[in-house]
């Protein structure tokens, strides 16, 4: 399991992985849940924090950080999950769903939730060029699980993508979508943290 918390929190205003949520840091909560789903967890943080956090130093991009974490995963691991620390409300069941899908034979498995808004594809000038069929779209989350050999192959090429599934798909491997969770919201701006606090309070 790789938990990626290597960002600087530019949109949040500060490193969000160290913010408190329900009495524990966002990073610690994500690692705690991930640890319950896996035999071991590799944590990736900004390089300046690696020694203090006893973690792996991340890179300039998310993909660079995942590669750094992947290099530290023991060689005998067959399935690797990658999870963003900024999604601290992912449930243990969600981890199990993506892992089970790979155990059952998928090269990769990712959580997705239906898209409720109409999506428009635009060009550089802002002109609409297409309206995709909403029924065929999902918003993708982490954790994402992959066969280790597939994920290593995908990252060996050194590309960048907003998620690891994009790199795996580029190799021609089939990635399947399992049911995601609407509560598995990514903390991007400060209001997201307040929203997450309310979710925890409502489910106490």
Secondary structure as UniProt FT lines:
FT   STRAND          2..5
FT   TURN            10..13
FT   HELIX           16..18
FT   STRAND          20..21
FT   TURN            22..23
FT   STRAND          24..25
FT   HELIX           26..37
FT   STRAND          42..45
FT   HELIX           47..49
FT   HELIX           50..53
FT   STRAND          56..57
FT   HELIX           62..71
FT   TURN            75..76
FT   STRAND          79..84
FT   TURN            85..86
FT   TURN            88..89
FT   HELIX           92..103
FT   TURN            104..105
FT   STRAND          108..114
FT   STRAND          121..122
FT   TURN            124..125
FT   STRAND          128..130
FT   HELIX           134..136
FT   STRAND          138..147
FT   HELIX           148..156
FT   HELIX           164..170
FT   TURN            171..172
FT   STRAND          175..179
FT   TURN            182..183
FT   HELIX           190..202
//
